[in-house]
Amino acid sequence: MVTWLYAQRLSGQTIQNRGGMTTAETSTRARWEQDYLGPEYQKQTLDLGTDEEGAVVATLIRHRRGRSRLMPDRSWWQRVVELKGPEPRVPREVVLYLHGWADYFFQTELAEFFTNRGISFYALDLRKYGRSLRPGQSEGFAEDLEIYDEDLAAALKAIANDVGPDHRVHLLAHSLGGLIGCLWADRHPGVLSSLILNGPWLELQGSRFLRQIATHLVDPFVRADPRRIFNHPDMTAYWQSVSSTAHGEWDLDPRWRPANSFPFRAGWIKAVLNGHAQVSRGLKIDVPILMLLSERTLIQADWTEQMQGVDAVIDVNQMARLGLQIGSRVMVNRYSGGLHDVFLSRESVRLTAYADLGHWMRAYGASAL
């Protein structure tokens, strides 16, 4: 109910101007369309107004389990009831997934883990990412991470319209999405039931001192041209560990998840550094937090066999320490052989992580289980 009230208050605003961008009232009429992931996946485009690059949208994706799909952890008599009984009620527990940098939602295994347990699953492709990226737009660009409050408000309103007001939301966020989700949860107490962080990017690789230096270095470029692109070395090792066209097992769309990331623009770099600074000062997230991390970090340009079982993006020890200062109820789980996105790791690692995720949802999403 709290989530529904928040979504109604924020997403139903009249047109206003914010930082050169016009935000428009989001329609309450749901229009779900077939998504490319398959017949059980639908998407809804969320209108977020316009900016200097044109129309701005976010995209909400949902997974709806077919009646013939059997839940693998149900007893035989529960399966009979499921097949013979009336349509199941809409679950009260909702998981909303938030992707990372140069990323989008494609993790059907993750979606089906939740829906097979009676939990509604939604994912959000943020503005200028994935399904929401429009021709001529600067990929993933934002000058302030707080702008994503609008994306999340529109998504929560659409979810409330889909499942009704009596539901609870658990935010599952990866990498940059973990940073965005932490800052959003800190600003919006009382909205979530829990926060699940999968390899969150809460600090610049290295140290707070390096971040402070980087902030001062990028400032003049932001003032001159926030969309100025900074050259960076090719760092494709993590992509190679994930992509089925290299050493991984996952099909990635090269438009939405290129091998060498999106361009790094000055304004975006400053926005991320500012977000890291907020985390460093400490957050007061008011819900239980589960942080999932690889056991080991190895960051290098060239792929080697070792890259198949490490985090090649963030300093996992640094993230574990930061977990202690973002909320008062934080559990940190480490996985030997885990990738940056734990749920893209090899199967044995994923199964362990899914078991832990199931325990978490039984503790904090008990109305569904």
Secondary structure, DSSP 4 states (H G I P E B T S, - for coil): -HHHHHHHHHHTPPPEEETTEEE-PPPSS---EE-TT-TTEEEEEEEEEEETTEEEEEEEEEE---TTPPPTTS-HHHHHHHHHSPPPPPPSEEEEEE--TT-----HHHHHHHHTTT-EEEEEE-TTSGGG--TT--TT--S-GGGHHHHHHHHHHHHHHHH-SS-EEEEEEETHHHHHHHHHHHHSTTSEEEEEEES---S-SS-HHHHHHHHHHHHHHHHH-TTPEEP-----HHHHHHBTTTTSSB---TTTS-TT-S-EEHHHHHHHHHHHHHHHH---B-S-EEEEEES-B---SS--GGGGGSBSSS-HHHHHHHGGGSBSSEEEEEETT--SSGGGS-HHHHHHHHHHHHHHHHHH-GGG-
